[in-house]
Amino acid sequence: MKSRKSPADTSSPAAPHVLLVVTGGIAAYKSCDVVRELRRAGATVQVVLTREATQFVTPLTFEALSGRRAFVELLPGLTDGAIDHIRLARGLDVAAVIPCTANFLAKLWAGLADDLASATLMALAQATPLLVAPAMNGEMWDHPATRRNLRELAALHGARLRLVDPVVKELACGEVGQGGLPEPALLARMILDHAAGVRGAAPGRARPA
Ligand SMILES: Cc1cc2nc3c(=O)[nH]c(=O)nc-3n(C[C@H](O)[C@H](O)[C@H](O)COP(=O)(O)O)c2cc1C
């Protein structure tokens, strides 16, 4: 199936194309505003949700905000004869994971590809800029496995990866800790700046058709 574009999607073909992966944390609702901010800035936004994310925010909400079909399932995974997780990974200026759960961070670290979101990120071209904004309970953030995952992901990907530190605030669980998502407008700006920064550092990189 082709991407569904709504009449409201007036983005030009030259607009930055952003893949936004939404995972199953309480801050998933904030990703809706990230989509709005990116659209306001002229970007096209393709949303992929994990199954758990759909417990927090529906794909329909993202479809309405992005003007495109939001994808969840890896299988059967064929749309108009193209394999979804490969097609979704192509032609991107930048990919972002907002919010990124502790679980999904561990999957990124391990290189797992057992759902559409993780398989699509594994299929990204190596030069595609990636921004990851973790959000979780403060103890999960401080957990040695999370610390290792962040450290080793940063070392693996270098400048291509922008890890956004969560902010200290009263979290949804009622505890105060470093686990909150920064504001959506700031995240949208970071995504576009990261795309421009990595592109600028690698002049001549061809954007796949
Ligand atoms: C109400 C609720 C809120 C949650 N919020 C978070 C969160 O903010 N961050 C996080 O890492 N996990 C959170 N979790 C746990 C994740 O939903 C769980 O680890 C899930 O397997 C993540 O799946 P995903 O990474 O595939 O999206 C929450 C769970 C519940 C029930």
PDBQT file of the ligand as one rigid body, heavy atoms in Angstrom, charges set to zero:
ROOT
HETATM    1  C1  LIG A 301       2.200   2.507  32.417  1.00  0.00    +0.000 C 
HETATM    2  C2  LIG A 301       3.551   2.105  31.891  1.00  0.00    +0.000 A 
HETATM    3  C3  LIG A 301       4.458   3.076  31.578  1.00  0.00    +0.000 A 
HETATM    4  C4  LIG A 301       5.726   2.719  31.108  1.00  0.00    +0.000 A 
HETATM    5  N1  LIG A 301       6.616   3.709  30.820  1.00  0.00    +0.000 NA
HETATM    6  C5  LIG A 301       7.864   3.370  30.448  1.00  0.00    +0.000 A 
HETATM    7  C6  LIG A 301       8.822   4.389  30.190  1.00  0.00    +0.000 A 
HETATM    8  O1  LIG A 301       8.560   5.595  30.306  1.00  0.00    +0.000 OA
HETATM    9  N2  LIG A 301      10.067   4.007  29.806  1.00  0.00    +0.000 N 
HETATM   10  C7  LIG A 301      10.424   2.685  29.660  1.00  0.00    +0.000 A 
HETATM   11  O2  LIG A 301      11.579   2.418  29.352  1.00  0.00    +0.000 OA
HETATM   12  N3  LIG A 301       9.505   1.701  29.868  1.00  0.00    +0.000 NA
HETATM   13  C8  LIG A 301       8.252   2.006  30.244  1.00  0.00    +0.000 A 
HETATM   14  N4  LIG A 301       7.332   1.017  30.461  1.00  0.00    +0.000 N 
HETATM   15  C9  LIG A 301       7.707  -0.380  30.188  1.00  0.00    +0.000 C 
HETATM   16  C10 LIG A 301       7.595  -0.683  28.680  1.00  0.00    +0.000 C 
HETATM   17  O3  LIG A 301       6.258  -0.465  28.243  1.00  0.00    +0.000 OA
HETATM   18  C11 LIG A 301       8.025  -2.129  28.381  1.00  0.00    +0.000 C 
HETATM   19  O4  LIG A 301       9.391  -2.279  28.696  1.00  0.00    +0.000 OA
HETATM   20  C12 LIG A 301       7.755  -2.527  26.952  1.00  0.00    +0.000 C 
HETATM   21  O5  LIG A 301       8.149  -3.882  26.763  1.00  0.00    +0.000 OA
HETATM   22  C13 LIG A 301       8.481  -1.653  25.959  1.00  0.00    +0.000 C 
HETATM   23  O6  LIG A 301       8.277  -2.157  24.653  1.00  0.00    +0.000 OA
HETATM   24  P1  LIG A 301       8.959  -1.476  23.377  1.00  0.00    +0.000 P 
HETATM   25  O7  LIG A 301      10.340  -1.098  23.786  1.00  0.00    +0.000 OA
HETATM   26  O8  LIG A 301       8.957  -2.542  22.341  1.00  0.00    +0.000 OA
HETATM   27  O9  LIG A 301       8.106  -0.343  22.963  1.00  0.00    +0.000 OA
HETATM   28  C14 LIG A 301       6.062   1.357  30.920  1.00  0.00    +0.000 A 
HETATM   29  C15 LIG A 301       5.104   0.375  31.214  1.00  0.00    +0.000 A 
HETATM   30  C16 LIG A 301       3.879   0.749  31.704  1.00  0.00    +0.000 A 
HETATM   31  C17 LIG A 301       2.892  -0.334  32.037  1.00  0.00    +0.000 C 
ENDROOT
TORSDOF 0
